[in-house]
Amino acid sequence: MEETVIYGDVLFLINLLTDGLCLAVTALLMGAPFVLWRFALGCVLGGLYSLAALPIGELNAAFAPVFHSAAALIICFTALPSHGIKSVLTNSLCFFITSALLGGVLCAVFTLCGDYAFYNGALYTELSAAGLIGSAVVTAAVLCFCILRHKGRSSGRHGSLRIYFRGKRCTLFCLADSGNLACCPFTGLPVVIAKASRLYDLFEPEELRAYKDTPVASDIRPLPLSGIGGERLFPSFTAEKAEAKLMGDRGYREVRLCVAVDFDGDSYGGCDAVAPWNVF
């Protein structure tokens, strides 16, 4: 009887790289911010889980999907910054679909390139590690190209903002909306509308709650803004310094803007804030 030999180091390396490709496509598709150390740690966890999946596959068939789903959640929670369980679940679902697409293409390549075998629900082949990784990179590149073409036609994109105020700094992951033309009537600067819960690096929670009732201080002013829901009054402040980077750009550039604090908004597409397009 012919034996199937699985080399742990090769299996780890292949899954580290392929999981990294799937995570990169997921981040691009979901507009998630990229943090190198988190991304690298998520890839390592993916590689380690490929080794743990070998004995897991020998368990009862009902338990294996539970472990695989839990692993996907942990990997996505680690690799992709998110806010709340809903965001983690959405990222994990996208990661699962991306992995399935990539796996399907690679499976087709495997069956055309030599002998192969199934072991505990996984497919193993004589295709070299270099050939496998090369095929995965090409497939991921095609997926990224399709995603970028779609995003390029979209009216909204994503970016990061660094806000400096009172000697403190916070980073906001923003939806860059071409339909947002909000402008501060006092300074003439574009207005970024941010969730109050994302500004705790700049303010104490009790201080923010006080501004909700009385939006006035030496550097805080009430800001009326009109929208589809009517006119609302927001506490606002002018950033002492701000830096913006559109998703895909290499570095930040300095900008001037005002920040309106939204205590009720929770519809920014999973982002921390919504910013006018011209901020980026």
Sequence and secondary structure as in RCSB ss.txt:
>XXXX:A:sequence
MEETVIYGDVLFLINLLTDGLCLAVTALLMGAPFVLWRFALGCVLGGLYSLAALPIGELNAAFAPVFHSAAALII
CFTALPSHGIKSVLTNSLCFFITSALLGGVLCAVFTLCGDYAFYNGALYTELSAAGLIGSAVVTAAVLCFCILRH
KGRSSGRHGSLRIYFRGKRCTLFCLADSGNLACCPFTGLPVVIAKASRLYDLFEPEELRAYKDTPVASDIRPLPL
SGIGGERLFPSFTAEKAEAKLMGDRGYREVRLCVAVDFDGDSYGGCDAVAPWNVF
>XXXX:A:secstr
       HHHHHHHHHHHHHHHHHHHHHHHT    HHHHHHHHHHHHHHHHHHHHHTTS TTTHHHHHHHHHHHH
HHHHS  SSHHHHHHHHHHHHHHHHHHHHHHHHHHHHSS EEEETTEEEESS HHHHHHHHHHHHHHHHHHHHHH
HHTSSEEEEEEEEEETTEEEEEEEEEETT   B TTT  BEEEEEGGG TTTS HHHHHHHHH   SSS EEEEE
EETTEEEEEEEEE SEEEEEETT SS EEE  EEEEESS   STT SEEEEGGG 
